[in-house]
């Protein structure tokens, strides 16, 4: 048997393709199923089954479309009210693939109906377990996505689910979670790219703490999660439409400027330093890199028309792919090329880029404002004296709290600060983007 990882770094998730003797099973596929189909062709395997561990909250599934495209059996946990046909499985069921099998284990916690799949070879020996949002690498899936009223019960269930897996599986079984590689579906950051049940016995809080200590610590540590999560379960339950990854319609420069000036969502995908150096008034800077889709999805006004600006078509197409993964399909158009050409004589905006050393000098010389857009737990752990903390995901609603005058904006690395700078830019503010690691702030004697 071979387990191939299909990584989706922008969302911090993994999908898996298990293959043997020309047959393959896919677990928790993302919406852009062309990656899965290409992999199957490369491995020369036929996909016979598509499995879901749970109704996903952080992305739109590709499972339904993949099953339809390949003629595979679509396997989903029983108990969810879904708008399409599937094979509903419960605890103790076995998905017999031929060269191998997958045994269903009910592991509630991330959701009530969540299941894991134990991978067994032809001899019945357990080789791996696909744990979705249950047992992650050194942590577990978060338990508050169904509402505060369910969090306590689900956290207790999560503890017992992870314990059940550890009790029933041998030490050498590989652990293959869907979440935990940067996803906000993880209760805390996961540890490492690989893990076994033995590793989890040593490191996983659900296996090293008492039940109540685990529950108290997990709930106390839960922070905010992206607003777009509210839409994912609904889309996945109804049945996602086939994905469209084509190039959005071109929009001429004059129309791009009109949309930006009207306050529409016009997103510039270019590097954050390039955006700072020159950009169209009213556009929003979301650099197309790993965190792109999480933060755009978090801030985006759901259902609003969205226009993309990029250096080239490849950049636009990659952004469209990432947006499709969270169900943002309504793209109103795109524009590519040099920003000076898109401006077509219209004056461009710009702001300064600096580091924490330069911020230290500015703070010492004058009463500039410092805006910290990290999450509250990051701010509480360590922050610059007198900095205003408005987490990025709250900034659109709280922009008026940012004072006029010179405002230095920072986060943990510069990425969130760059988005924030574009959100708060206006004529009575002089923006300075701190594009630097917060770990350098103490060296600059900014943190007491």
ABEGO torsion letter per residue (X at the ends): XBBBBBBBAAAGBBBBBBBBGGBBBBBGBBABAAAAAAAAAAAGBBBABBBBABBBAABBBAAAAAAAAAGBBBBBBBGBBBABBBBBBBBGBBBBAGABBBBBBBBBGABAABBBBBBBBAAGBBABBBAEABBBBGBBBBAAAAEAAAAAAAAAAAAAAAAAAAAABBAABBBBBABGAGBAABABBBBEABBBAAAAAAABAAAABBAAAAAAAAAAABBBBBAAAAAAAAAAAAEBBBBBABBBBBBBAAAAAAAAAAGBBBBBABBAAAAAABBBBGBBBBBBBAAAAAAAAAABBBGBBBBBBBABAAAAAAAAAAAAAAGBABBAEBBBEBAAAAAGGBBBBBBBBBBAAAAAAAAAABBBBBBBABBAAAAAABBBBGBBBBBAAAAAAAAAABBBEBBBBBBAAGAAAAAAAAAABBAABBBBBBBBBAAAAAAAGABX
